[in-house]
């Protein structure tokens, strides 16, 4: 058993490491030559590098397939750079050479670890939610009982849980290999794809409401189940795990789909990390109940509560689907989902959760009354919190999802040349905001930074140019994206550039932050 577990874990680790290697288009090595240090960048085919800053020495945007930098040992400082291909650029990264002879310089993507941990946490939460759906919960005691009767007990259940992890991590890796980092980023911002995501989530929500059931062909699960029972060893356990994946698809599909959509806007490793978190949470009850079978007696029995759970998830799926419709609506300028309507529909979704759970609450036992109350109160409270948003309140808690609100008292240009011409005419400095309709962090920064009173006051001294890179009208987005990529060496949003009145860059670009003071310190005027 131990050898099998080691082999499975080794395969899982290799899978994750393989995906991780794909997100490093630039490798650095360093060599000390006398009193100098020669830093050499090896850049993968199809990528280019932009040196942003090296200590106190700043570099102009410079693209190259390879790069060598020679400096005195006393001047060796942390080096900031990013890497670009024809579609996108990575976030700025920092590398630091240690004065210890020839070595490979190690570093990591700025905020990359935090982003991966966030996706892992979302996946884990999604896995916990999936456990309590009617497609998974009833299977747990049946599977554990089957393992105990076979005599494998704990061993087989643990291998079963590991098989679930391997299968879902494999799915995340497959998505990564099929699409790649550039395509995943495009998926998260493309207006047409957002419409497809909206429709998919609506269909899944209607399924959760019980209007119909989405299932994979019964013949698949039947064939796998028969094969599992006629096969021995680890292969039979893997086939049983595969059967679970197929049988539970109608409940887990919406959660997995939502998770992969969220992961698409992050790094190349994000889908794999998300699936690892999801599978880990999903596999835990099978292994834990096998180790402690007496816990099954205390676990809730299958019943109507699972239907209620699915309906709550359906309301949440509907609310989330509106985010994707909003992106497409703004990108194409349809005007069908203004901010007030978006907020009104969110109020309806969260009030719907509370009202649905209130209905029939008198008929459930005391324990379930308490559980329902723990969902009803925050749902209705959140709906009440959103009501002032109908009249222009910022309701910052949904800033990452809702259409952006207009910030009063600031003249905004949406054309690059027009804004620069106005700056030369008035003698005012310039802030260029490269943003996107599908950019979640852009909405957060607008709500928490640009809407700050002190920041708004300072920005009155600037000509503000807001350029949407995913605007689908008349090639506007393509033009704005080309300006960001060609003029400023980046294609990540949000991305702020500060210029003087003559169009000369006066500071390093500012990326995402939710700290108004950091943004204020960055401003030069």
N, C-alpha and C positions, 0 to 999 in steps of 0.2 A: 504493500500500500504506500509506504513512504517513498519508494522510487517513483511510483506513478504520480504522486502529488508533486514531487520535485520536478518531474518532467513537465507536468502541466504548468506549474508556476514559472518554470524556465521559459516555456514557450510563450506564456503571457508576457513576461518581462521583455523577451526578445521582440515581441510584437510592438510593445509600447516604445522600446528603444528605437526600433526601425522607423516608427512614425516621427519620433523626436528628431532623428537625424535629418529629416527632410526640411526642417525649419531653419537651417543654418546655411544660407547661401554663401556666406563669407567665412573663411578660416584664416586665422592669423598665426604667424610664427615670428619669432624674434631672434636676432643674432647680435651679440656684442662684438664690435670690431674696434679695437683700441678704446678710445674715449667716446665712441659713438655707439648708437644702437640702431640697427636696421630692422624695421618692421615691414613684413611682407604679407600682403593680403592675397589669398587664393580665392577667386570668385567663380562660382559655378556658371556653366554656360547658360546664357539667356538672362543673366542678372548683371547689374552694374552697381557700383558703389559710389556713395556720396559722403565725403568727409565733412562733417559739420563743425567739429571743434577739436583742437588738440591743445589742452592746457589753456594758456592765454593767447596762443596763436590761432587765428581763425582762417579757414580756407574757403575759397570760392567753390561753388558747386563744380565737382569734377567727376566725370564718369569714366570708368576704365574697366577693362576685363581683368587687369591685374594692377597692383599698386605697391610701390615701395617707398617708404618714408624713412629717411636717415636723420637722426637728431643726436645731439650731445646727451651723454648720460644724465647730466644735471637737469636737462630740459624734458626728461621723460615724464609725461603726464597721462592721466586717463584720456582715452581717445573716444570721441563720440562719432557715430556714423549711422547711416542706414543703407539698405540695399533695395534696388528697384529692378523690376522687369518691365515689359512693355505694357502691363496692365496695372500694376500696383507697386507700392513701396512698403517696406516693413517700417515699424515704429523705430525711433532712434534707439541705438544700443550703445553700451559702454564697454570698452575693453581696456585692460590695464596690464602693462608689461612689468614683470618683476625682474629686477637686475640680478639674474642668476644664471647667465649663460643662455644657450639656445634652448628655447622652450616654446610650447604652443600656448598662446594666450587664450584664456577662457573668459567667458562672459555670458550674459543672458539678455533676452529681450526685455526692454523696460516695461514693467508691469506685466510681463509675460506670465510669470509664475502666479501672480494674483489672478490674472484672467483665467488660467487653467484651473486654479482652485475653485473659482466661481463656477465654471462649467461643470467641474466634478461635483460640487455641492448641488447644483441644479439637477444633475443626473441622479445623484443619490436621493434627493427629495422626490424626483419623479419615480424612482424605483419603489420608494416607500408608499407613494400614492397607488402605484400599480398593484401592490400586495393586497390592498383592500377592495379590489374590484372583483366582480362576480366571476371573472375568467381565471383568476389566480387563487384567491383565498380558499375556495372549496378543494382545490387540487392539493394543497399543502398536506392536510391530514391523510388523504388517500395515498400520496407519494411516500410519506414517512412510514405509514403503516405497511406499505408494500416492501420497503427496504427492511423493516424490522422482521417481517415474516420470512423474507429471503435469508435472513441471518447476517446480511451485510451490515445492517444497522447504521451506526455512525460512519463507518468507512464509506459505504456507498452514498450516503446522504452528503457527506463532505465532497466526494468526487462529483456528485450531481451538481452541487452548488458551484464548484470550480468549472464544470462544463458550461453552466449558464454564463459565467463570466467570460470564458473563452469565446463563446458564440457571439455575445453582444459586443465584446471588444473587437472581434473579427469584423462585425458589421460596421463599427466605427472606422476601422482601418480601411475597409473596402470603400466606404464613402470618400475617405481621404485620397486613396490611390486613384479612384475613378475621376475625381474632380480636380484635386490639387488646390493649393492655397489661393491662387488667383481666381479660379472659378468659384471657390467657396465664398470669397469676398464679393464676387459679382452676384452670386445667388442672394446674398443678404441685402443688396442695394438695388438690384434690377427690378424695374417697375412691373414688367410682365410676370416675372417669377413671383413677385409679391402678390399679384392677383391670384396666381395658382395656389400659393400658400393660403390665402384668404379662403378660397373655395374649399380646399382640402380640410381646413380646420372647421369650417361651417358644416361640411358633410359629417365629419367625425362627431361634432357636437350634436347634430341631429340624431346620430346613431346612439350617443350616450343618453339622449332624451327618450330613447326607446322607439323611435319612429321606424327604424329598420336596424338590421344587424349586419355589420361588415365582418365577414369571415373568409379565411382562405379555404380552398376546396377541402371537403371532408376526406377525400381520398388520400390527400397528403398525410394528414395526421393518422389516419387508419393504417396506411402502409408503414409509416414510421413506427407506430406503436406495435404492430405485428412483428416488424423487424427487430425491435428492441427486445421483445419477449422471447424471440427465437435465437437471439444472439447472446453470447456470454461476455463476461469481462467488462473492461472499461468502454468498449464500443457500444454495448447495450445501454450503458448509463448515458453516454453522449447522445445516443439516439432518443432516449427518453427526454433529455434536456431539449433537444431539437423539437420534439413533439410539443413540449410546453410552450416553446417560442411560437409555434404555429397556432396551437389551440387558443392561446391568450392574445392573439394579435388584435382581435376586435377591441380589447381594452387597453393593451399596451401600445398599439399603433399610434393613437393620437398623442400619447405622452412622448414616445420616441421621436415622432415627426416634429413635434414642437421643440424638443431638445436639440435635434440636428439643425433646425432652422436657426436657433439661438447660437449654436456652435459655429455656424457658417460665417458669422461676422468676426470670429476670433482667429487664432493661429491655426496652422495646419494640424497640430496635435489635438485641437479642441474636440473634434468628433469622437476620437478614440478615448479621450479622458472622460467625456460625457457618458459614453456607453459603459466605461469601466465603473463609474459611480452608480449608474442605473442598475447594472448587472449585480454589483456588490450588494446593494440594498435588496434587490429581488431575491438573491440567493440566500441571504442570511436566515430567513425563517425556516427554510428547508433544513439547513445544517443545524440550527439551534434547537428546533423541535426534535430532530433526530437524536441530539445529544441529551436533551432533557424532555423525553416524551411525556412526562407528567404535566408539562406546561400546556399540552394540547387540551387537557380537561378544563383548564381555566380560560382558554382562548374563546372569543365570541364565536357562536355558531353561525353558519351561513343563514341569511334571511333577507327581509325587506330592507334592512339598513344598507345593504350593498347597492340596491337600486337608488336609494337616496344619495349615496356617495357618488354614483355615476352622474346623477342629475346635477349635483354641485360642480363636478368636473365639467359638465356640458356648459354651464353658465360661464365658467372660467375660460373655456375654449372659445366661446363666442366673443368674450371681451378681448381676448388676445388676437383673434382673427381681425378685429377692427384696426389694429395697428398696421397690418399688412395692406389692408384696403386703403388706409390713410396714406401710406407711402406712394402707392400707385396713383391715388387721386391727386396728390400734390405734384408728383413728377410730370403728369400729363396735363395738369391745370384744369381738371374737370369741375372742381368745386362742389362735388356731391357730398363731401363729408367735412364740413367746416368744424372748427374746434368745439363750438357749442353743441353741435349734434353728436360729435364723438363723445363728449362728456355726458350728454344726456343718455346715450346708449349704455355707457359704463354704469351710470346710476341705475338704469333699468336692470342690468345684469346682476349687480351686487345686491340691489333691493330684492330682485327675484330670488336670490339664494336665501335671504332671510325670510321672505314670505313663504317660500316653498317649505322650508324646514319648520316654520311656525305652524303650518297647516298639519293638523293631526298630532301635534306634540303631546296633547293630553292623553293619547292612546298608547304612548310608549312608556317603558318603565323608568324609574328614577335615574338610573345610570345614563340611559340614552337621552333623557331630558337634559342632563348636565352637558353631555357631549354636544347635543344640538345647540344649546345655549352658547357654548364656547365658539360656535361658528356663526350663529345668528347675530350676536351682539356686535362683533367686529365687522360683519358684512353690512349691517344696517348703519353702523357708525361711519364706515367708509363711504357708503352711498350719501350720507348726510354731509360728510366732509367735501364731497365733490359738488354739491349743489351750488355753492358760491361761484364755482368755475363757470356756470352758465351765464354769469353776469360780469365775467372778466377777471375773477380772482385767479392767481397763478396756479393754485393746487399743484405744488411742485412734486408731490408724491407720484404723479403720473407723467412727469415731464419727459421721461424716456419713451413714452408710448404715444402721447397725444400730439396733434399738430402743434407747431410752435405758436406762441402768442406774440403779438406785436409789442415791441418795447417802445413805450411812448417817449416823445421828446428827442428822437434821434432820426436824422435824415439818413436814409439808406440808399445806396446805389447798387444796382444789380448788373451793371455793365462795367467791365474793367477799365476800358479806355475812357469812358465818360466820367468815372470816378476820379481817375488820375488827372484828367483835364480840369475838373472842378478844383482839385487840390492845388494845382499850379496857379489857377486863377485866384484862389482865396488865400494861398500861402499856408494852408493847414496841412498838418501831417496826415498820414493815411493808416488805417487798419484794414487789412484784407482778411475776411473770414471765409475760408474754404470750407464749405459745409455740404451736407447732403440730406435729402428728405428722408432717406432710410437710415440715417446716422443716429443711433441711440445716444451715444456720448455727446453729440452735438446738442441734442435737446437738453441733456442734463446740464451741460456747461452754460447754455443760454439761461436756464432757470436759476441756477445757483451762483453764477458769476456775472453774466452780462446784465441780469436784472437786479443786481446789487446796487443800492443807491450810490455808494461811493464810486463804483465802476461806471455807472451811467453818467455821473457828473464829470468824470475824467474824459469819457468818450465824447462828450460834447465838443472837446477841443480837436477832435479828429474827423476826417472824412471817412465814413464807414462804408466799405464795399463788401457786400455779401454775395458770394458766388457759389451756386449750387452745382455740384459736379454730376448729379444724376437727373438733371432737368431734361426731359425728353422732348421738349418743344423746340423745333427748328434748330436742332444741333447745339442748343445753348450749353447743355451739360458737357458735351464733348469739347467744346471750346474752352469752358472753364477748367475742365480736367487737364487739358493740354497746357494751359497757362500755369497751373500749379506744378505740373510735372516738368515742363521745360524751363520755366523761369525760376522755380524755387525748389526743384529736386525732390518732390514728395508727391504722394498720391493717397495719403491717409488723412482722414478727417476725424475730429475738427483740427484745423491747422490755421494759425493766425500769423500774419506777416505784418510787420511794422515798418513803414516807409516815411521819409521826410516828404516835404511838399514837391520835391523834384523827382520823386519815385525811387530814391536810393534807400536800400535796406539799412536800418539803423540798429537792429538787434536780431539775435537768433530767433527763429520762429518759435511760437508757443504752441504746444500740443494740449492734450486734454488735462484739465485740472478742475476740481470743484472748490478750490480755495481762492476767494476773491482777492485776498491780500497778495498771493503769489502773482496774480494777474496784474494787480496795481503796481507791484514792484517791477514788473516787466515793462510797463509803459514808460516811455522816455520823455513824454511831454505832459 
